[in-house]
Amino acid sequence: MTVQTIYIARHGYRSNWLPEGPYPSPPTGIDSDVPLAEHGVHQAKELAHYLLSIDNQPELIFSSPFYRCVQTSKPIAGLLEVPVLVERGIGEWYKPDRPVIPVPATIDVLNNFFKPMINEEWESCLIPSDKGETEADIFDRCKRFWPLFIAKVEKEFPNVETILLVTHAASKIALGLNLLGLKTCRDFIDDEGNTIRCGSCSLDKYELIKPKKNSDNNESDEEDAEDIPFEKRKWVLTMNGNTEFLRGGEEMDWNFQRNVEAGSNADVVARSSGNNASNSTETETEIETETIYVSVDLPSKSYKKKTELPRTAMFQYSGLETEAPLFKIGDKVYEGNWQKFLGTEIAFPDAATLNKKTAYTSTDTATPTEDRHNEEKEYEENEDEDEERKVDSNKTELENAEKIYRITDRIGLVNLRPI
């Protein structure tokens, strides 16, 4: 079997990003090896619960050896019941002109904080330079990393199809751009100038495009990707910097265009200066917005078949304020018309179905929802009592309750034919 799905996550919110101290010392004693802030720990838990709620769950977690990444991996490993394998090849990016190039802690040191979560048998595929790296160097590092890493994973864990990498912003970008076949760390991922989003605890998802066999008949049999060298495999980005599961949304997004090391003191100072400069005009230009939910009905030629959007299709729309908004789904264009519901439809944005996958295999095992809730509660009480979220005592129950939306309008779509 081959690796079919790769999730790549950035670590949670770092303690040195807080606006005010005190700032904790690095637990490992290594320069810049800072832990997460309490907010970052909560983000890691939210990411863990999101991954638990989806069908295609990671079967293995590979983490950068720096403390903040292993700390982010901890609640995920606990809920999914999968091990963490420390991989230096996805470690942090440090520029050559940095006064100190930190060398991450060893497995023995990390075990003082995270044992028995870490799988000690895994050996890193690649070691970053201890003299620092240029942008070209980190891109090349990730390019060399992928074929070595995937070959080793498929050899040592032949039943695993879905993996998660927990890393840093620069590495997350360089790893992703290499999967997409791009050339530099500053490349855009599409013609619209979009980049890979890198907020704290953001999640990317890459899926393998299954190749087709060349045959004379009309059958489109899929070729076994195991027989194809990694360099010739094609991947598609189906989730870019997802933070919908985080209460605070996207924070501390970074890209190479910022020209500072991600999360460094220079990065924090630059953001602070930018915020101070913009705060004076924000009150004058602030625009009030609201979130609305509508149902979109896709045209179908058969009432017996369910019409669904392909997971990789691009969904675009314009003119929602008009009577006939336009929609583009993949390469097809539709015109919409507003309609009122005859019945009632309810949206639960925070709802999630809990699923569980057995570690090291790709076979689903049924777990009762009630049991899973009990396991989550026990895990959080036993492992993270000191990190539980504090709710302001003067908040009402309504503010903390799950939000439920009644949908009153829908948009029916009809195909537009080219003139």
Backbone torsions as a table, in degrees:
resi	resn	phi	psi	omega
1	MET	NA	156.9	-179.1
2	THR	-117.4	160.3	173.4
3	VAL	-70.9	120.9	-176.0
4	GLN	-102.9	-30.0	-175.2
5	THR	-134.7	131.7	178.7
6	ILE	-124.2	118.1	170.6
7	TYR	-95.3	139.1	174.9
8	ILE	-129.0	122.1	-178.2
9	ALA	-119.1	147.0	170.2
10	ARG	-90.2	151.4	178.4
11	HIS	-62.6	167.7	-179.4
12	GLY	-76.6	-177.3	-175.3
13	TYR	-62.2	123.1	-175.3
14	ARG	-79.3	151.6	-178.8
15	SER	-67.0	-29.5	-179.7
16	ASN	-77.7	-1.3	176.0
17	TRP	-87.9	-10.7	-178.1
18	LEU	-63.4	142.7	-178.4
19	PRO	-66.7	-26.7	-179.6
20	GLU	-135.0	149.9	177.7
21	GLY	-78.7	-169.7	4.6
22	PRO	-74.8	150.1	-179.8
23	TYR	-104.1	126.0	-178.0
24	PRO	-68.3	150.0	175.8
25	SER	-74.4	155.3	176.7
26	PRO	-58.6	124.0	-179.0
27	PRO	-58.1	-31.8	-178.3
28	THR	-85.3	-9.2	-176.9
29	GLY	79.5	6.9	-177.7
30	ILE	-95.9	138.3	-178.8
31	ASP	-53.9	129.6	176.1
32	SER	68.0	7.2	-180.0
33	ASP	-87.3	63.2	-171.2
34	VAL	-77.9	152.2	174.5
35	PRO	-82.8	175.9	174.4
36	LEU	-74.8	151.0	166.4
37	ALA	-72.1	165.5	177.9
38	GLU	-57.2	-37.3	176.9
39	HIS	-60.7	-39.5	178.1
40	GLY	-66.9	-35.2	176.5
41	VAL	-63.6	-42.2	177.9
42	HIS	-65.0	-38.3	176.5
43	GLN	-60.2	-43.2	179.9
44	ALA	-61.4	-38.4	177.4
45	LYS	-65.7	-40.5	179.3
46	GLU	-65.4	-39.2	175.4
47	LEU	-63.2	-41.6	179.5
48	ALA	-61.2	-44.7	-179.9
49	HIS	-67.3	-34.3	176.7
50	TYR	-64.0	-46.9	-179.7
51	LEU	-63.8	-32.4	177.5
52	LEU	-68.9	-26.8	-174.7
53	SER	-83.5	-12.5	-175.1
54	ILE	-98.5	161.8	-178.1
55	ASP	-74.1	-47.3	-174.4
56	ASN	-88.6	80.8	-174.2
57	GLN	-89.4	149.6	174.9
58	PRO	-62.4	139.6	177.8
59	GLU	-101.0	-14.2	175.4
60	LEU	-144.9	148.7	175.6
61	ILE	-118.1	127.2	174.3
62	PHE	-112.3	126.3	-174.4
63	SER	-121.6	143.9	166.6
64	SER	-58.1	148.5	-177.9
65	PRO	-75.2	-5.9	179.9
66	PHE	-74.7	144.6	-167.7
67	TYR	-52.9	-43.8	-175.3
68	ARG	-62.9	-30.4	179.4
69	CYS	-77.8	-42.4	177.9
70	VAL	-65.7	-36.9	177.7
71	GLN	-64.6	-37.8	176.0
72	THR	-66.0	-34.6	-178.3
73	SER	-71.9	-23.7	-171.8
74	LYS	-56.6	-55.5	-179.3
75	PRO	-66.4	-28.3	177.9
76	ILE	-66.8	-47.5	178.7
77	ALA	-61.7	-36.8	-179.5
78	GLY	-66.5	-43.9	-178.3
79	LEU	-75.8	-40.0	-178.2
80	LEU	-84.2	-12.8	-179.1
81	GLU	57.8	50.6	177.0
82	VAL	-127.9	155.1	-178.5
83	PRO	-80.3	164.6	173.8
84	VAL	-110.4	127.3	177.6
85	LEU	-111.1	123.8	-175.9
86	VAL	-84.5	125.1	-176.3
87	GLU	-127.3	112.9	-178.4
88	ARG	-69.9	-21.2	-179.0
89	GLY	-63.6	-17.9	178.8
90	ILE	-109.8	25.5	-179.2
91	GLY	-71.9	-178.9	-174.7
92	GLU	-68.6	155.6	175.3
93	TRP	-97.7	125.5	176.4
94	TYR	-125.6	133.0	-179.3
95	LYS	-71.4	151.6	-178.6
96	PRO	-62.5	-28.0	-177.3
97	ASP	-86.2	8.0	178.7
98	ARG	-70.8	138.8	-178.9
99	PRO	-57.5	-40.3	179.4
100	VAL	-129.9	128.7	173.8
101	ILE	-98.8	102.9	-175.3
102	PRO	-64.3	136.0	172.0
103	VAL	-102.6	123.6	-173.0
104	PRO	-66.0	163.6	-179.7
105	ALA	-66.6	154.7	176.7
106	THR	-78.7	169.8	177.2
107	ILE	-60.9	-39.5	-180.0
108	ASP	-59.8	-42.0	179.0
109	VAL	-68.0	-44.6	-179.7
110	LEU	-63.5	-31.5	179.1
111	ASN	-64.6	-22.8	176.1
112	ASN	-64.5	-22.6	-177.4
113	PHE	-110.3	-29.5	-168.4
114	PHE	-126.0	4.1	178.8
115	LYS	-65.3	143.6	5.3
116	PRO	-98.4	23.4	-174.8
117	MET	-66.2	-30.5	-172.3
118	ILE	-86.4	133.0	173.4
119	ASN	-81.5	113.0	-173.2
120	GLU	-81.6	-9.5	-174.4
121	GLU	-83.9	-17.6	-177.7
122	TRP	-74.5	133.1	175.3
123	GLU	-111.3	134.2	-176.3
124	SER	-59.7	144.2	-178.8
125	CYS	-80.8	-24.7	-172.7
126	LEU	-156.9	143.6	179.6
127	ILE	-115.3	120.9	177.4
128	PRO	-62.9	156.1	-179.8
129	SER	-63.5	137.1	177.2
130	ASP	-84.1	5.5	177.3
131	LYS	-104.4	6.0	-178.6
132	GLY	91.1	169.9	-175.9
133	GLU	-139.1	143.6	168.9
134	THR	-81.8	175.5	175.5
135	GLU	-60.0	-40.9	179.1
136	ALA	-64.8	-35.0	-178.9
137	ASP	-66.4	-45.7	-178.1
138	ILE	-68.6	-34.7	176.9
139	PHE	-63.8	-43.4	178.7
140	ASP	-66.6	-37.4	177.5
141	ARG	-58.5	-46.6	-179.5
142	CYS	-69.0	-32.5	176.9
143	LYS	-65.0	-41.7	178.7
144	ARG	-73.8	-29.1	-176.8
145	PHE	-65.9	-46.5	-169.7
146	TRP	-55.9	-53.8	-177.5
147	PRO	-63.6	-36.5	177.9
148	LEU	-65.2	-44.9	-175.7
149	PHE	-67.9	-50.6	-177.2
150	ILE	-63.4	-39.9	178.5
151	ALA	-60.7	-41.0	-179.2
152	LYS	-70.1	-41.9	178.3
153	VAL	-61.1	-46.9	-177.1
154	GLU	-68.4	-25.2	177.7
155	LYS	-79.9	-45.3	-174.9
156	GLU	-84.8	-24.2	179.9
157	PHE	-131.8	70.1	-172.3
158	PRO	-64.5	-17.5	-179.0
159	ASN	-94.4	-2.5	-175.9
160	VAL	-88.3	130.9	178.6
161	GLU	-116.6	-19.7	-174.6
162	THR	-129.7	127.3	-177.8
163	ILE	-132.0	160.7	176.5
164	LEU	-125.5	131.7	173.0
165	LEU	-109.9	127.7	176.9
166	VAL	-109.4	116.1	-169.7
167	THR	-143.9	-154.2	-175.3
168	HIS	-114.5	166.7	-174.1
169	ALA	-58.0	-52.2	-177.0
170	ALA	-62.6	-43.4	179.7
171	SER	-67.3	-37.8	178.8
172	LYS	-60.0	-41.5	179.5
173	ILE	-69.3	-49.1	-177.3
174	ALA	-64.0	-37.8	177.0
175	LEU	-64.3	-45.6	-178.1
176	GLY	-66.7	-43.4	-179.4
177	LEU	-64.7	-33.1	175.5
178	ASN	-67.6	-39.3	176.4
179	LEU	-61.5	-35.2	-178.5
180	LEU	-82.6	-2.0	176.9
181	GLY	78.2	22.5	179.3
182	LEU	-87.6	178.5	-165.1
183	LYS	-111.8	-27.1	-177.5
184	THR	-140.4	167.7	-179.4
185	CYS	-69.0	-15.3	-176.5
186	ARG	-105.3	7.9	-179.7
187	ASP	-68.0	144.4	172.1
188	PHE	-82.0	154.5	-177.3
189	ILE	-92.1	-6.8	177.3
190	ASP	-154.8	178.4	-177.7
191	ASP	-73.5	-10.3	-178.7
192	GLU	-92.0	3.8	177.1
193	GLY	81.4	19.9	178.2
194	ASN	-77.7	149.5	177.8
195	THR	-118.1	170.8	172.6
196	ILE	-72.5	123.2	-178.5
197	ARG	-77.2	142.7	-173.5
198	CYS	-138.8	47.4	173.0
199	GLY	-67.3	163.4	178.7
200	SER	-62.4	133.7	-178.3
201	CYS	61.3	22.4	175.6
202	SER	-76.4	156.4	-172.7
203	LEU	-129.1	129.4	172.5
204	ASP	-108.1	154.0	177.1
205	LYS	-135.3	126.8	178.1
206	TYR	-118.3	131.8	-179.8
207	GLU	-120.0	139.4	-179.0
208	LEU	-71.9	130.2	174.0
209	ILE	-83.6	115.5	-175.7
210	LYS	-73.7	124.2	-177.7
211	PRO	-72.7	155.7	178.4
212	LYS	-102.6	142.9	176.3
213	LYS	-73.6	143.9	174.1
214	ASN	-82.4	117.3	-179.0
215	SER	-141.7	157.4	-178.6
216	ASP	-80.1	-22.8	-179.6
217	ASN	-86.3	-177.0	-176.3
218	ASN	-86.6	-2.1	-178.8
219	GLU	-72.8	141.3	180.0
220	SER	-114.0	65.1	179.7
221	ASP	-67.0	142.7	179.4
222	GLU	-85.1	136.3	179.2
223	GLU	-82.9	145.3	178.8
224	ASP	-68.2	117.9	-177.9
225	ALA	-66.3	-17.7	179.7
226	GLU	-62.7	-27.7	-178.0
227	ASP	-85.6	-2.7	-177.0
228	ILE	-104.3	129.4	176.4
229	PRO	-56.5	147.0	-176.2
230	PHE	-56.9	-38.8	-177.5
231	GLU	-60.6	-21.5	-178.7
232	LYS	-101.0	-0.8	176.8
233	ARG	-77.6	145.1	-177.7
234	LYS	-111.3	137.5	-178.2
235	TRP	-124.4	152.6	177.4
236	VAL	-126.2	138.6	178.0
237	LEU	-85.5	111.7	-177.4
238	THR	-107.4	-4.0	176.2
239	MET	-150.0	119.4	-174.6
240	ASN	-116.9	108.0	175.6
241	GLY	57.1	41.1	-176.3
242	ASN	-64.6	126.2	174.9
243	THR	-132.3	19.8	-176.2
244	GLU	-63.3	-21.6	-177.9
245	PHE	-86.7	-6.7	-179.1
246	LEU	-92.0	131.3	-179.6
247	ARG	-60.5	-35.4	-178.6
248	GLY	-89.7	0.8	-179.1
249	GLY	68.1	-155.8	-177.4
250	GLU	-76.9	131.1	177.1
251	GLU	-136.6	144.8	173.9
252	MET	59.0	38.2	175.0
253	ASP	-59.4	146.0	-176.2
254	TRP	-144.4	150.5	168.4
255	ASN	-150.5	171.5	-174.8
256	PHE	-66.5	-19.9	178.9
257	GLN	-67.3	-13.5	178.9
258	ARG	-74.1	-19.5	174.7
259	ASN	63.2	22.4	171.8
260	VAL	-135.4	157.7	177.1
261	GLU	-64.3	137.0	-177.3
262	ALA	-61.7	128.2	175.1
263	GLY	76.6	-0.9	-179.7
264	SER	-71.7	169.3	176.8
265	ASN	-59.7	-36.5	177.8
266	ALA	-63.1	-37.3	177.9
267	ASP	-65.0	-45.7	-178.9
268	VAL	-63.4	-43.5	179.9
269	VAL	-63.2	-42.5	-180.0
270	ALA	-62.6	-39.9	178.9
271	ARG	-66.9	-41.4	-179.4
272	SER	-62.8	-42.1	178.9
273	SER	-63.8	-41.4	179.1
274	GLY	-64.8	-39.0	179.4
275	ASN	-66.8	-41.1	-179.9
276	ASN	-63.8	-36.7	-178.6
277	ALA	-70.3	-31.1	-176.0
278	SER	-91.4	-19.7	-176.4
279	ASN	-60.8	-32.0	-176.8
280	SER	-66.7	-24.7	-177.9
281	THR	-106.6	-9.5	-175.7
282	GLU	-63.4	-40.0	-176.6
283	THR	-64.6	-28.6	-178.9
284	GLU	-81.1	-30.4	-173.2
285	THR	-107.2	3.1	-176.5
286	GLU	-63.3	132.5	-178.2
287	ILE	-112.6	130.9	179.1
288	GLU	-79.4	133.2	179.9
289	THR	-129.0	162.6	173.8
290	GLU	-143.8	154.0	179.5
291	THR	-97.3	130.8	177.3
292	ILE	-124.0	153.6	177.5
293	TYR	-121.7	128.9	175.7
294	VAL	-131.7	157.5	176.0
295	SER	-97.2	134.9	179.7
296	VAL	-113.0	121.1	-178.3
297	ASP	-99.3	119.7	178.4
298	LEU	-83.1	143.3	177.8
299	PRO	-67.8	143.2	-179.9
300	SER	-141.7	141.0	179.0
301	LYS	-86.5	-12.8	-178.1
302	SER	-135.2	130.4	177.8
303	TYR	-78.2	-10.5	-178.5
304	LYS	-87.5	-17.1	-177.5
305	LYS	-106.5	140.9	178.8
306	LYS	-84.2	128.1	179.6
307	THR	-94.0	121.9	-178.9
308	GLU	-129.5	152.7	175.3
309	LEU	-80.4	136.1	172.0
310	PRO	-60.9	144.3	-177.1
311	ARG	-61.2	-28.1	-175.6
312	THR	-95.3	1.5	-176.7
313	ALA	-73.5	141.3	175.9
314	MET	-87.1	129.6	-176.9
315	PHE	-110.7	116.9	-179.1
316	GLN	-129.4	151.9	178.9
317	TYR	-150.3	160.6	175.2
318	SER	-155.9	154.5	175.5
319	GLY	74.5	34.5	178.7
320	LEU	-63.2	-21.3	179.6
321	GLU	-81.7	-3.8	-179.0
322	THR	-99.9	172.8	179.4
323	GLU	-76.3	-21.4	-177.4
324	ALA	-133.4	74.7	179.0
325	PRO	-66.1	153.9	179.4
326	LEU	-105.3	143.6	179.0
327	PHE	-130.2	141.4	173.0
328	LYS	-124.4	120.0	179.1
329	ILE	-121.2	110.2	-173.1
330	GLY	66.5	-122.6	178.7
331	ASP	-105.9	12.9	-179.0
332	LYS	-109.1	142.1	-178.6
333	VAL	-112.8	136.4	-178.6
334	TYR	-128.6	151.7	170.8
335	GLU	-106.4	136.4	-178.2
336	GLY	-106.3	155.8	172.3
337	ASN	-136.4	134.5	-176.3
338	TRP	-72.2	138.8	178.8
339	GLN	-139.4	156.4	175.7
340	LYS	-97.0	142.1	176.5
341	PHE	-70.4	138.8	173.1
342	LEU	-81.3	-32.7	178.5
343	GLY	-108.5	-143.4	-178.7
344	THR	-130.6	135.9	173.5
345	GLU	-128.0	135.2	-176.1
346	ILE	-115.3	139.4	175.9
347	ALA	-112.7	132.6	176.6
348	PHE	-117.2	87.6	-176.1
349	PRO	-60.8	-29.9	-176.5
350	ASP	-94.0	0.0	-176.3
351	ALA	-72.6	149.4	179.7
352	ALA	-152.7	139.2	173.5
353	THR	-95.1	127.0	-175.5
354	LEU	-88.5	129.2	178.2
355	ASN	-127.6	162.0	-178.6
356	LYS	-140.9	136.5	176.5
357	LYS	-116.5	141.3	178.7
358	THR	-75.4	137.1	-178.9
359	ALA	-61.3	145.1	177.4
360	TYR	72.3	-4.3	179.2
361	THR	-129.7	168.8	177.7
362	SER	-110.1	24.4	-178.1
363	THR	-98.4	129.6	179.0
364	ASP	-76.6	141.7	174.0
365	THR	-124.6	133.4	-176.1
366	ALA	-74.2	132.0	176.1
367	THR	-129.4	122.4	-179.7
368	PRO	-57.3	141.9	-177.6
369	THR	-60.0	-40.0	-178.7
370	GLU	-63.7	-41.6	178.2
371	ASP	-63.4	-40.3	-178.7
372	ARG	-65.3	-39.2	176.8
373	HIS	-62.1	-40.0	178.5
374	ASN	-64.5	-39.8	179.1
375	GLU	-64.0	-42.2	179.5
376	GLU	-62.7	-42.7	-178.5
377	LYS	-64.3	-45.0	179.6
378	GLU	-63.1	-40.6	-179.8
379	TYR	-62.9	-45.9	-177.9
380	GLU	-68.3	-36.0	-178.9
381	GLU	-71.2	-40.5	-175.3
382	ASN	-80.6	-37.4	-172.4
383	GLU	-96.8	-27.0	-169.6
384	ASP	-132.7	35.9	-177.0
385	GLU	-59.6	-36.4	-177.2
386	ASP	-79.4	-4.2	-175.4
387	GLU	-117.9	13.7	-176.7
388	GLU	-66.8	146.0	-179.1
389	ARG	-67.6	132.0	178.9
390	LYS	-93.1	124.6	180.0
391	VAL	-102.7	129.2	-179.2
392	ASP	-56.8	130.4	-173.4
393	SER	-64.3	-23.9	-178.2
394	ASN	-90.0	5.2	174.9
395	LYS	-76.5	143.1	179.6
396	THR	-84.3	163.7	177.3
397	GLU	-62.0	-32.6	-179.5
398	LEU	-62.8	-37.0	-178.3
399	GLU	-68.4	-29.4	-177.0
400	ASN	-97.7	-4.6	-178.2
401	ALA	-76.5	158.7	176.3
402	GLU	-67.1	136.0	-178.8
403	LYS	-81.7	135.0	177.6
404	ILE	-125.3	132.4	-176.9
405	TYR	-117.6	132.9	174.3
406	ARG	-93.9	119.9	-179.0
407	ILE	-87.4	124.7	-177.2
408	THR	-109.1	-15.1	-177.1
409	ASP	-127.3	154.4	174.1
410	ARG	-141.7	162.7	179.5
411	ILE	-120.5	118.8	174.8
412	GLY	-88.7	132.8	-177.2
413	LEU	-103.6	140.9	173.7
414	VAL	-128.6	144.7	-179.1
415	ASN	-66.6	138.8	172.1
416	LEU	-99.2	126.9	179.3
417	ARG	-92.2	139.9	178.7
418	PRO	-63.7	143.4	-179.4
419	ILE	-80.4	NA	NA
